[in-house]
Amino acid sequence: MSKPTDLSTALTARLRYHYTKEQIAGLTDSVAELHDMGFKFDDIFPDGILNPDALVLKTSVPMAGLEAAIMKIQKHPELRRIEIFPYGIPVRDLWRMHVKVGLK
């Protein structure tokens, strides 16, 4: 998604049953900040039992770019967790990252 309004519209449609409008606005800002850092997300979904309080963002990172990606993403103020998995059989050519950001 290239425009912030497209991102906001897509996230609002996907998250409207899980969060309030104010929460969606805060989460959209977090995702937009990460998107501006160069991350392209394959999937975004709510996380939390009973009352979701975070989003999990899935993305791929090239093998040589993992260190730079981690250094960038660590600066995000709402970061809660980074999970990294090797991806590719028989040769690993990507890292899969699951990034969890929470509400302010």
Residue, then its C-alpha position, 0 to 999 in steps of 0.5 A: m500500500s503506497k498511501p497512508t489513507d489506503l493503509s488506514t482504510a484496509l486496517t480499519a476494515r480488518l480490525r473494526y470488530h476487535y478495536t475501538k476507532e481510537q485504538i485502530a488509529g494508534l495501531t494504524d500509525s504504528v504500522a505506517e511508521l514501520h511501513d515508512m521504514g521500508f517494511k512490506f507486510d504480508d499479513i496483519f492480524p489482531d493478537g490477544i485473548l479475550n481483548p486483543d491488545a496488539l497486532v502481529l505483522k508478518t514480513s520477509v527479510p533477505m538473508a543479508g538484511l536481517e541485522a539492519a531490519i532488527m536494528k530499524i525495528q528495535k527503535h519503534p516505541e510500541l514494539r513488543r516482540i520480534e520472532i524470526f524464522p528461516y525460510g526456504i527449502p533446501v536453501r534458506d534465502l529469506w528470514r520470516m519476521h513476525v513483529k508484534v506491536g501493542l497499543k500505546 
